[in-house]
Amino acid sequence: MTDLRELQEEYKRQQREVTDERIAVGALIRTILSESDGLTFKDGRKEKPKRLIIIGVDHNTALCFGSVLVNTKMNPQAEYSEEYMTAQYELKQEDYPEFLKYNSFVDCGELFSIPIERLKQGEFFGFLNETDRREIFNILETSDLFSTKEKKRYGIRRR
């Protein structure tokens, strides 16, 4: 006979499972990323858990071809570049209490391509609300950090 704790753990596992249906634009996912994903670590680590937001998906190639990272602190490049400063977007912890411990910054200054299988090893935390989604895409669409070709590749276009 299963006890209440086991049922609660199974329910939570199912709620956090990253499925094909949940790998969609605006999904909030936490997964382990490494240097091979394009990250650089200053503390000697080779990988670490990162929060990210899916910007685009190509199910034919099994690639999340656009994701932005969510960081507790603003990307340090923002201190040196006006372009990077304007590419930071603050998410409020109160809007995403299960996903964020603190108000955090979406770094719209860099895009990452991550295999869908890697995302499926992570945890799902829901989707961006409509206001944050609109504002993040506005930053991505109007940024000079990406060429028109890159924006097309990642599915970022004026709506």
Contacts in CASP RR format, 6 or more apart in sequence:
PFRMAT RR
TARGET T0000
AUTHOR 0000-0000-0000
METHOD contacts of the structure
MODEL  1
MTDLRELQEEYKRQQREVTDERIAVGALIRTILSESDGLTFKDGRKEKPK
RLIIIGVDHNTALCFGSVLVNTKMNPQAEYSEEYMTAQYELKQEDYPEFL
KYNSFVDCGELFSIPIERLKQGEFFGFLNETDRREIFNILETSDLFSTKE
KKRYGIRRR
15 124 0 8 1.000
16 122 0 8 1.000
16 123 0 8 1.000
16 124 0 8 1.000
16 125 0 8 1.000
17 123 0 8 1.000
17 124 0 8 1.000
18 29 0 8 1.000
18 31 0 8 1.000
18 119 0 8 1.000
18 120 0 8 1.000
18 121 0 8 1.000
18 122 0 8 1.000
18 123 0 8 1.000
18 124 0 8 1.000
19 120 0 8 1.000
19 124 0 8 1.000
20 59 0 8 1.000
20 116 0 8 1.000
22 124 0 8 1.000
22 126 0 8 1.000
23 29 0 8 1.000
23 54 0 8 1.000
23 57 0 8 1.000
23 59 0 8 1.000
23 64 0 8 1.000
23 116 0 8 1.000
23 119 0 8 1.000
23 120 0 8 1.000
24 54 0 8 1.000
24 57 0 8 1.000
24 127 0 8 1.000
25 54 0 8 1.000
25 55 0 8 1.000
25 56 0 8 1.000
25 57 0 8 1.000
25 133 0 8 1.000
26 53 0 8 1.000
26 54 0 8 1.000
26 55 0 8 1.000
26 127 0 8 1.000
26 128 0 8 1.000
26 133 0 8 1.000
27 53 0 8 1.000
27 54 0 8 1.000
27 124 0 8 1.000
27 126 0 8 1.000
27 127 0 8 1.000
28 51 0 8 1.000
28 52 0 8 1.000
28 53 0 8 1.000
28 70 0 8 1.000
28 96 0 8 1.000
28 99 0 8 1.000
28 124 0 8 1.000
28 125 0 8 1.000
28 126 0 8 1.000
28 127 0 8 1.000
28 128 0 8 1.000
29 51 0 8 1.000
29 52 0 8 1.000
29 53 0 8 1.000
29 54 0 8 1.000
29 119 0 8 1.000
29 122 0 8 1.000
29 123 0 8 1.000
29 124 0 8 1.000
29 125 0 8 1.000
30 49 0 8 1.000
30 50 0 8 1.000
30 51 0 8 1.000
30 52 0 8 1.000
30 99 0 8 1.000
30 122 0 8 1.000
30 123 0 8 1.000
30 125 0 8 1.000
31 49 0 8 1.000
31 50 0 8 1.000
31 52 0 8 1.000
31 114 0 8 1.000
31 118 0 8 1.000
31 119 0 8 1.000
31 121 0 8 1.000
31 122 0 8 1.000
31 123 0 8 1.000
32 47 0 8 1.000
32 48 0 8 1.000
32 49 0 8 1.000
32 50 0 8 1.000
32 118 0 8 1.000
32 121 0 8 1.000
32 122 0 8 1.000
33 39 0 8 1.000
33 47 0 8 1.000
33 48 0 8 1.000
33 49 0 8 1.000
33 50 0 8 1.000
33 52 0 8 1.000
33 112 0 8 1.000
33 114 0 8 1.000
33 118 0 8 1.000
34 46 0 8 1.000
34 47 0 8 1.000
35 41 0 8 1.000
35 46 0 8 1.000
35 47 0 8 1.000
37 112 0 8 1.000
37 114 0 8 1.000
37 118 0 8 1.000
38 112 0 8 1.000
39 48 0 8 1.000
39 50 0 8 1.000
39 112 0 8 1.000
41 48 0 8 1.000
50 69 0 8 1.000
50 70 0 8 1.000
51 69 0 8 1.000
51 70 0 8 1.000
51 99 0 8 1.000
51 100 0 8 1.000
51 104 0 8 1.000
52 67 0 8 1.000
52 68 0 8 1.000
52 69 0 8 1.000
52 70 0 8 1.000
52 112 0 8 1.000
52 114 0 8 1.000
53 67 0 8 1.000
53 68 0 8 1.000
53 70 0 8 1.000
53 106 0 8 1.000
53 128 0 8 1.000
53 136 0 8 1.000
54 64 0 8 1.000
54 66 0 8 1.000
54 67 0 8 1.000
54 119 0 8 1.000
55 66 0 8 1.000
55 67 0 8 1.000
55 68 0 8 1.000
55 111 0 8 1.000
55 137 0 8 1.000
55 140 0 8 1.000
55 154 0 8 1.000
55 155 0 8 1.000
55 156 0 8 1.000
56 64 0 8 1.000
56 65 0 8 1.000
56 66 0 8 1.000
56 67 0 8 1.000
56 154 0 8 1.000
56 155 0 8 1.000
57 63 0 8 1.000
57 64 0 8 1.000
57 65 0 8 1.000
57 66 0 8 1.000
57 116 0 8 1.000
58 65 0 8 1.000
59 116 0 8 1.000
62 115 0 8 1.000
62 116 0 8 1.000
62 117 0 8 1.000
63 113 0 8 1.000
63 114 0 8 1.000
63 115 0 8 1.000
63 116 0 8 1.000
64 113 0 8 1.000
64 114 0 8 1.000
64 115 0 8 1.000
64 116 0 8 1.000
64 119 0 8 1.000
65 113 0 8 1.000
65 153 0 8 1.000
65 154 0 8 1.000
66 111 0 8 1.000
66 112 0 8 1.000
66 113 0 8 1.000
66 114 0 8 1.000
66 154 0 8 1.000
66 155 0 8 1.000
67 111 0 8 1.000
67 112 0 8 1.000
67 113 0 8 1.000
67 114 0 8 1.000
68 106 0 8 1.000
68 107 0 8 1.000
68 108 0 8 1.000
68 109 0 8 1.000
68 110 0 8 1.000
68 111 0 8 1.000
68 112 0 8 1.000
68 136 0 8 1.000
68 140 0 8 1.000
69 106 0 8 1.000
69 107 0 8 1.000
69 110 0 8 1.000
69 112 0 8 1.000
70 91 0 8 1.000
70 99 0 8 1.000
70 100 0 8 1.000
70 104 0 8 1.000
70 105 0 8 1.000
70 106 0 8 1.000
70 107 0 8 1.000
71 104 0 8 1.000
71 105 0 8 1.000
71 107 0 8 1.000
72 101 0 8 1.000
72 102 0 8 1.000
72 104 0 8 1.000
72 105 0 8 1.000
73 105 0 8 1.000
74 88 0 8 1.000
74 105 0 8 1.000
74 107 0 8 1.000
75 84 0 8 1.000
75 88 0 8 1.000
75 105 0 8 1.000
75 107 0 8 1.000
75 109 0 8 1.000
75 110 0 8 1.000
77 84 0 8 1.000
77 109 0 8 1.000
78 84 0 8 1.000
78 85 0 8 1.000
78 87 0 8 1.000
78 88 0 8 1.000
79 85 0 8 1.000
83 109 0 8 1.000
83 143 0 8 1.000
83 144 0 8 1.000
83 145 0 8 1.000
84 109 0 8 1.000
84 145 0 8 1.000
86 139 0 8 1.000
86 143 0 8 1.000
87 107 0 8 1.000
87 108 0 8 1.000
87 109 0 8 1.000
87 139 0 8 1.000
87 143 0 8 1.000
87 145 0 8 1.000
88 105 0 8 1.000
88 106 0 8 1.000
88 107 0 8 1.000
88 108 0 8 1.000
88 109 0 8 1.000
89 105 0 8 1.000
89 106 0 8 1.000
89 108 0 8 1.000
89 132 0 8 1.000
89 135 0 8 1.000
89 136 0 8 1.000
89 139 0 8 1.000
90 103 0 8 1.000
90 104 0 8 1.000
90 105 0 8 1.000
90 106 0 8 1.000
91 100 0 8 1.000
91 103 0 8 1.000
91 104 0 8 1.000
91 105 0 8 1.000
91 106 0 8 1.000
91 132 0 8 1.000
92 103 0 8 1.000
93 100 0 8 1.000
93 101 0 8 1.000
93 102 0 8 1.000
93 103 0 8 1.000
93 104 0 8 1.000
95 129 0 8 1.000
95 132 0 8 1.000
96 125 0 8 1.000
98 125 0 8 1.000
99 125 0 8 1.000
99 126 0 8 1.000
106 136 0 8 1.000
108 136 0 8 1.000
108 139 0 8 1.000
108 140 0 8 1.000
108 143 0 8 1.000
109 143 0 8 1.000
109 145 0 8 1.000
109 146 0 8 1.000
111 146 0 8 1.000
111 150 0 8 1.000
111 154 0 8 1.000
127 133 0 8 1.000
128 136 0 8 1.000
137 156 0 8 1.000
137 159 0 8 1.000
140 146 0 8 1.000
140 151 0 8 1.000
140 154 0 8 1.000
140 156 0 8 1.000
141 151 0 8 1.000
141 156 0 8 1.000
141 157 0 8 1.000
141 158 0 8 1.000
141 159 0 8 1.000
146 154 0 8 1.000
146 156 0 8 1.000
150 156 0 8 1.000
151 157 0 8 1.000
END
